[in-house]
Amino acid sequence: MPAYQTLPRLPFATAPSPIEALPRLSAALGGPQIFVKRDDTVGPAGGGNKARKLEFLLADAKAKGADVILTCGALQSNHARLTAACAAKVGIDCVLVLQDAVDWREPNYRASGNMLLDPLLGAKVIVIDNSEDLLARLALEADKLATAGRKPYAIPVGGSNALGSLGYVECAREIAESGETFDRIVLATGSGGTQAGLLLGAATFGIAAPILGISVSKSTEKQVTLVSGLIEAARVAQPDLGEVPVGKILVDDRHYLPGYGIPNEAVREALSLCARLEGLLLDPVYTGKGMVGLIAGIREGSIGKDERVLFLHTGGSAGLYAYSEWLSKPPSSRI
């Protein structure tokens, strides 16, 4: 048993998440066989991949005597929502530092979706503009709380650090033990911890399938550097995890433009296809762009028609409501 499994965890993830076939989507695209790992069902308050990371992170916070959790992200951060929800479940106060950094002008973007849920879940929400350094403000808020006699515990963007990444080592273990085999695993990759954890778990538990991250925010070079750094940090802390050569960190950066949090027309098609054919809700920021990358790979032939492909659904459907005006426009499906 890898040593990380002895670390304290809190039971947020309701795992293992199911693996489901998507036969109608597969048929519409002319193959391959597409399956989905339903991590959108994991965790409280709408669920999502961050619940797996928060199992380790909030357990560490409690062990260190924290009485307030802080984290940061964009206004519609799914990670922020899940941090607020998990903190509520264990009775720890939560402060969210959210940056108005996405150039999306719909009124609902700043009032609905995760922005509606965060205060409902009991979090104190601090909104800053794009000119301020997000991580510096997070550190400042933590220092202010410490000066006031509180015991803050700060979690980075996306819960993506060496400890948080272990949540997706566990997800890889579930895949390895599911009895299913796949030729490829595809996911949206942003803050990097999910992809880093999957790669570490694949190396640890013998998953041979390549793991392709579809970038939602940055170039391939920058994303590979980010994921590589998280892998290295996790292996320093947990040296019995499998080794991941940098050549196995696969990133496709062709689908995130015009930028993070700004959907394109290919995202509209992906959301519509999955909803109409499978009753599966994706989101415009992460899983929508991840599915765009999978569909593009099928259409261009880099993903073979006879493959078995697993798509990791990392959640985020609460964010759909922040894009309601854009979503109300009819899709121009190619199917």
C-alpha positions in Angstrom: 0.0 0.0 0.0 1.5 3.4 -0.9 2.3 5.5 2.1 0.0 8.4 1.1 -3.0 6.1 1.9 -2.2 6.4 5.6 -2.5 10.2 5.6 -5.6 11.6 7.3 -8.6 12.2 5.0 -12.1 13.6 5.4 -14.9 11.7 3.6 -16.1 14.3 1.1 -15.7 12.4 -2.2 -18.4 9.7 -2.0 -16.1 7.5 -4.1 -15.6 5.6 -6.3 -17.4 7.7 -8.8 -19.2 5.7 -11.6 -17.8 5.0 -15.0 -20.6 5.2 -17.6 -20.7 4.5 -21.3 -21.7 7.2 -23.7 -23.0 5.1 -26.6 -25.1 7.8 -28.4 -22.3 10.3 -28.4 -19.9 7.6 -29.6 -22.2 6.7 -32.4 -22.8 10.3 -33.4 -19.0 10.9 -33.7 -18.5 7.6 -35.6 -16.5 6.1 -32.8 -14.4 5.5 -30.6 -16.2 4.0 -27.6 -16.4 6.9 -25.2 -16.8 6.5 -21.4 -17.1 9.1 -18.7 -15.7 9.0 -15.1 -18.4 10.9 -13.3 -16.4 13.0 -10.9 -19.1 15.6 -11.3 -21.1 13.5 -8.8 -18.3 13.5 -6.2 -18.7 15.8 -3.1 -21.2 18.2 -1.7 -23.0 21.3 -3.1 -23.0 20.2 -6.7 -19.9 18.1 -6.6 -16.7 18.1 -8.7 -13.1 17.1 -8.8 -11.9 19.4 -6.0 -13.7 17.3 -3.4 -11.0 14.7 -3.8 -8.3 17.2 -3.1 -10.1 18.8 -0.2 -10.3 15.4 1.6 -6.6 15.6 2.1 -6.3 19.4 2.5 -9.0 19.9 5.1 -7.8 16.9 7.0 -4.4 18.6 7.2 -6.0 21.9 8.2 -7.9 20.2 11.0 -4.8 18.4 12.2 -3.0 21.7 12.4 -5.8 23.3 14.4 -7.1 25.6 11.8 -10.3 27.5 12.5 -10.6 29.3 9.2 -9.9 28.1 5.6 -8.9 30.5 2.9 -8.6 29.9 -0.8 -8.7 31.9 -4.0 -9.7 31.8 -7.7 -11.8 33.4 -10.4 -15.3 34.6 -9.6 -16.9 31.4 -10.9 -14.4 29.1 -9.3 -15.8 25.6 -8.7 -12.9 25.0 -6.3 -14.1 28.0 -4.2 -17.6 26.6 -4.0 -16.5 23.2 -3.0 -14.1 24.6 -0.4 -16.9 26.6 1.1 -19.2 23.5 1.1 -16.5 21.1 2.6 -15.6 23.7 5.3 -19.3 24.0 6.2 -19.5 20.2 6.6 -16.7 20.2 9.2 -17.6 23.4 10.9 -14.7 25.6 9.9 -15.1 29.2 8.7 -14.3 29.9 5.1 -12.9 33.0 3.3 -12.8 33.2 -0.5 -10.7 35.7 -2.3 -12.1 35.8 -5.8 -10.7 37.8 -8.7 -12.8 39.5 -11.4 -10.3 38.5 -14.0 -12.5 37.0 -16.8 -13.7 39.5 -19.5 -17.2 38.2 -19.6 -19.9 40.8 -19.4 -23.1 38.9 -18.8 -24.8 40.2 -15.7 -25.4 36.7 -14.4 -21.7 36.0 -14.4 -21.2 38.1 -11.3 -24.5 37.2 -9.6 -25.4 33.7 -10.4 -23.8 30.2 -10.6 -21.0 29.8 -8.0 -21.2 33.4 -7.0 -24.7 32.8 -5.8 -23.8 29.6 -4.0 -20.6 30.7 -2.2 -22.3 33.0 0.4 -25.2 30.6 0.7 -22.7 28.0 1.8 -21.5 30.4 4.5 -18.3 31.7 3.0 -17.1 35.3 3.3 -16.4 36.4 -0.2 -13.8 39.1 -1.0 -13.8 40.3 -4.6 -10.7 41.9 -6.1 -10.1 43.3 -9.5 -7.7 42.1 -12.1 -5.0 44.6 -11.2 -4.3 43.0 -7.9 -2.0 40.0 -7.2 -4.3 37.2 -6.3 -1.9 35.1 -4.3 -0.5 38.1 -2.5 -4.0 39.1 -1.4 -4.7 35.6 -0.2 -1.5 35.8 1.9 -2.5 39.2 3.2 -5.9 38.0 4.3 -4.4 35.0 6.1 -1.9 37.3 7.9 -4.8 39.6 9.0 -6.7 36.7 10.4 -3.6 35.4 12.2 -2.9 38.8 13.7 -6.5 38.8 15.0 -5.9 35.5 16.8 -7.3 33.1 14.3 -5.6 30.0 12.9 -5.9 30.3 9.1 -5.1 27.6 6.6 -4.6 28.8 3.1 -5.2 26.6 0.1 -3.8 27.5 -3.4 -5.8 28.0 -6.6 -7.7 24.7 -7.5 -6.3 23.0 -4.4 -3.4 22.1 -6.6 -0.3 21.4 -4.5 1.6 18.3 -3.5 -1.0 17.3 -0.9 -4.1 18.1 -3.0 -2.8 16.2 -6.0 -3.1 13.0 -4.0 -6.8 13.1 -4.5 -6.3 12.2 -8.1 -3.7 9.5 -7.3 -6.7 7.9 -5.5 -8.9 8.5 -8.6 -6.4 6.7 -10.7 -6.5 3.8 -8.2 -10.2 3.6 -8.8 -9.8 3.4 -12.5 -7.1 0.7 -12.2 -9.4 -1.3 -9.9 -12.6 -0.8 -12.0 -12.0 -3.8 -14.2 -12.2 -1.5 -17.3 -9.3 -0.8 -19.6 -8.9 2.2 -21.8 -6.6 3.2 -24.6 -6.7 6.9 -23.6 -7.8 9.2 -20.8 -8.8 12.8 -21.6 -9.5 15.6 -19.1 -9.6 19.4 -18.9 -6.4 20.7 -17.2 -6.1 24.1 -15.5 -4.4 24.5 -12.1 -2.7 21.1 -12.9 -3.3 19.1 -9.7 -5.8 16.7 -11.3 -3.6 15.9 -14.2 -0.5 15.6 -12.0 -2.4 13.2 -9.6 -3.7 11.1 -12.4 -0.3 10.7 -13.9 1.2 9.8 -10.6 -1.6 7.3 -9.9 -1.2 5.8 -13.4 2.5 5.2 -12.7 1.8 3.8 -9.2 -1.1 1.5 -10.1 -0.1 0.4 -13.6 -2.4 2.3 -15.9 -0.7 2.3 -19.4 -3.2 4.6 -21.2 -1.8 8.0 -22.1 -3.4 10.8 -20.2 -4.2 13.8 -22.4 -4.9 17.2 -20.7 -6.9 19.7 -22.7 -5.6 23.1 -21.5 -8.2 25.7 -20.4 -5.9 28.5 -19.6 -2.3 28.4 -20.9 0.1 27.2 -23.5 1.3 23.6 -23.7 4.8 24.6 -22.5 3.5 26.4 -19.5 1.0 23.7 -18.6 3.6 21.0 -18.8 6.0 23.0 -16.6 3.2 23.5 -14.0 2.1 19.8 -14.0 5.8 18.6 -13.9 6.4 20.8 -10.8 3.4 19.4 -9.0 4.5 15.9 -9.8 8.0 16.6 -8.5 6.7 18.1 -5.3 4.3 15.2 -4.7 7.1 12.7 -5.1 9.3 14.5 -2.7 6.6 14.2 -0.1 5.6 10.7 -1.1 8.7 9.0 -2.7 7.0 5.7 -3.2 4.7 7.1 -5.9 5.6 6.0 -9.4 7.9 8.0 -11.6 6.5 10.2 -14.4 8.8 11.1 -17.2 8.1 14.6 -18.5 7.4 13.1 -22.0 4.2 11.5 -20.5 2.8 14.9 -19.6 0.6 15.4 -22.7 -1.2 18.8 -23.2 -3.3 20.1 -26.1 -3.5 23.9 -25.9 -5.5 24.5 -29.1 -8.9 24.9 -27.6 -8.9 27.4 -24.7 -8.9 30.6 -26.7 -10.2 33.3 -26.6 -9.1 32.8 -23.0 -9.8 31.2 -19.7 -13.5 31.3 -18.8 -14.5 32.5 -22.2 -16.3 29.8 -24.2 -16.0 29.5 -28.0 -18.4 28.1 -30.6 -16.9 24.6 -30.4 -17.7 24.6 -26.6 -21.3 25.4 -27.5 -21.4 22.3 -29.8 -19.8 20.1 -27.2 -22.2 21.1 -24.4 -25.2 20.7 -26.7 -24.1 17.2 -28.0 -23.5 15.8 -24.5 -26.7 17.2 -23.2 -29.0 16.2 -26.1 -27.5 12.8 -26.7 -26.6 11.7 -23.2 -28.3 14.0 -20.7 -24.8 14.9 -19.5 -24.2 18.5 -18.4 -20.7 19.9 -19.0 -19.6 23.4 -18.2 -18.3 26.3 -20.4 -15.0 26.7 -18.7 -13.4 23.3 -18.0 -15.3 20.2 -19.2 -16.7 21.9 -22.2 -13.3 22.7 -23.5 -12.0 19.2 -22.5 -14.8 17.7 -24.6 -13.9 20.0 -27.5 -10.4 18.5 -27.4 -11.7 15.0 -27.4 -14.1 15.6 -30.3 -11.3 17.4 -32.3 -9.0 14.4 -31.7 -11.6 12.1 -33.1 -12.4 14.2 -36.1 -8.7 14.8 -37.0 -7.9 11.1 -36.5 -5.4 11.4 -33.6 -7.9 9.5 -31.5 -8.6 6.2 -33.3 -12.1 5.1 -34.1 -11.5 1.7 -32.4 -10.2 3.1 -29.1 -11.8 3.0 -25.7 -11.6 6.5 -24.4 -12.3 7.6 -20.8 -13.3 11.3 -20.3 -12.9 12.6 -16.8 -15.8 14.8 -15.9 -14.5 17.2 -13.3 -17.8 18.9 -12.6 -18.7 22.6 -12.9 -22.3 22.6 -14.1 -23.2 25.2 -11.5 -21.3 27.6 -13.7 -23.7 27.1 -16.6 -26.1 29.7 -15.0 -23.4 32.3 -15.2 -23.5 32.0 -19.0 -27.2 31.9 -19.5 -27.4 34.6 -22.2 -24.7 32.9 -24.3 -26.3 29.5 -23.7 -29.7 30.7 -24.9 -28.3 31.1 -28.5 -29.0 28.0 -30.6 -26.0 25.7 -31.3 -24.8 25.1 -34.8 -24.1 21.4 -34.5 -22.0 19.7 -37.1 -23.7 16.3 -36.5 
